[in-house]
């Protein structure tokens, strides 16, 4: 009986059904229509009584339906899909209830920095020079340009533009799927905008009734945890601090890391990173001038507001105190619980395990290939960690340091306990013509993409991996 039931189900699934879409006839099987999922319109149409001789009529574009039917049959878009815009395909897929299938077919392959290449560029229609941007886990991105924020969905299709009350947006953070926290170096306060409703939903200012120096505080950096938003504020009179804002009501719940003065060790944090695994906040500040670079890295426990670890360069720890080689940029690897710094004079990349921090925790990554050794002093650089990879820009060039798989689980405690040589391997991501486009100002990963902006260059670059990067030769 069981075999007979299975046979009946198989025959039903292979049963043919005719459709009339916009006057054009199509014939397919019930299994193909039902592959769209139980919530799709096509699945519902597949339950139509087979005794009815008339084809099901759908008053939609037949040419786009042909593309979507091919998608259901093969899980891939046919070449004819190029005749239509992403928005046209997305609108029709949404109508039929198979938009998830379209997103899966158009999504880039799993991201690998070694095999990444420039795939496209996004250029907002007005004021195209981006001042900042924020990427999402889906591969979508919000771009701040002037006082506006333009959103692009996971297919990189423009989803809308919000005009804010600011003249220039210098920092942006996605705190909810539709809520952006923004700050400006020219206008005080931390501001929240609802992207879907295109409206201002609240602002937070740093105030102190007992200290008249605290006024018109500007936001320098923003990051967010599950429940809070952290922003570093800086006043004209060189007073700065970090405010913790409750995401549910947009009210300040904590103030810590307050400091004052003109020294490098008292600068406002220009980069903030929340570490979910340990519940700490990593902040850094770097300044460069005629006499080199200086700055600090600090880790705070927001619950107590206390510093749990810090280093000041020059004069704090490691290579900086021995050779005057302070860092040009610092980044935290949230998933790997590692800190990375790029040395300003030697160009060396160093890392430290956040679980075993001490006075001198840095391990300097070595390049085995003599022809690829760092070229020395770094003036304009960015370090960004994404998916276990470290992306480093030196002026306009882009390189990636990737973990060596067989040593991925090694814990680095000190220079003596673990040799960093071979722990990461270095590769160049870009070509010479890529690096000639201008100095890289910001790098951020989102989904299976890497977004890059350059100084005085309109729009941002979108880097994706090759679809053949995982192919293995059998010859």
Steps between C-alpha positions, in 0.01 A plus 500: 500500500784734586665452159165556330448826691848623407434419137173697503674803654776484240250484215311796645817705530587430137150589384502780248326831539440776246522870574400804297719790610415828329372314192800265467459131580735302721501132593682366803461243778338531841833425668661798327222735612506363854875547527421866560391408852162455671453876546548586134224588256617229262464233769141611554433482127639147488211387722246603238274220390664314212163425344469862388615503133570873488856617574549711811509866395745739668492862389876567521801544270561167321866571417599550863287200601706291257814604690347417838370165378853413387621604847260251661611225265876542541554727806698728266407805294516451121699734278175669391474651849752765391228664292324613817602723786550363849196695614278350228604147596462575870148643457379200303666248735328672793164475323541126450637452852837366389715803591712282731593281203601807300717632785673163530570490126635855483703493824879497459691179586653448846749778557871430476732799505771320305264455206315831530479740209325826428147403395320834477476852638210677670463871426222698671322732259582820688805601702675182395805536726430263792591627846424168670306177449366202696461147364249238616534123542275456196744682272289816494662836567408852613715779356526844659570777249469859605202514735324208332493123547438281195407137556577206273350155562668161478480513119664847514180655366426851627228471767466865598672816621449681830575871531620584851526836675881478498719665238756219511489149649838371617398180682212258455405176676208266434347448847175334383409362156334834413659739754828681436704684766696787346745764614674801351826680576332832417165456680457388863314193621428137417194472277272211406311468173241246392596404148169341399299798625757764399462678831708618793414291808725649768826665605742466789734777620782493751418750772634575848316771702800525735758557227449794260774364270268222386305642208458429129665158533555325168494125433822338377419129502195274545451130565211291631436194716178303524344749743714815486661755273845633592622835367814701571437874547751782470455864613673809356693538828665155470265319735384159380321190624298197392123488545298179516147543361213255557376383160142453623440860607802691361598632842846528651555231764874527559794737461861386526852546360493874563831676442637840414812660356690529176733202540468201268412271791197722576355516148139406438464139373470511122412132469273292726430125481266299719618147586187287570690194625656686792270800540777758467551806283821554301593856414798651324632839395788572265649829391778560251721798426848615408647309793320172433197323644376469856185376667348237724290184517270451798251236606217604732248305702187714454339355811764656722632758257853387584791441263589129506804533270678773309811582306632842401731546206768616485630405842241239592606156392657280242684616195395862554718536810798328340500658155253790515277305260150588624184382329337676205167320545342244734209257455330234713400160363166445676470130416864403554545718811819647355643849473695608191722803452693628199837651592556844352874481421566137415157427351489176701168348607478378860232317695412441864263250659241690705470204737867527603583870497802631691754783477639381166253257338588564136602225257642634174383312191782408267504483123697198372521626143780757497354676197177571689650641819335827609644806332555706816336817625122525484323835480141419401377162612187311604476162676172308497420148628226299333417129503835393645695713252691824550481756221773762490523803276824690450411817311292358211612136513292225658637179650357218710652289776316167525523234766687183414233233547708238677598755767161666533441380856841593637481747788772763489618585854846638450785518257670208670195274538377525141690590188281734294701419189259306279193577713377743232587523133507824303361556151428803286131541421515774240679561173724797426219684322282453810753657735540798266138605555581687821573474872270259682310674782274226633450123468199307632368150441134406465356164400729356234625840389771747588423872463781749440498880477785718371602859559332746259347214297125486444311196626632188667650187349341157545744207513380141464665159466511306178235233458779265404726571798399173666558287190754220530683368195473124449764488225 
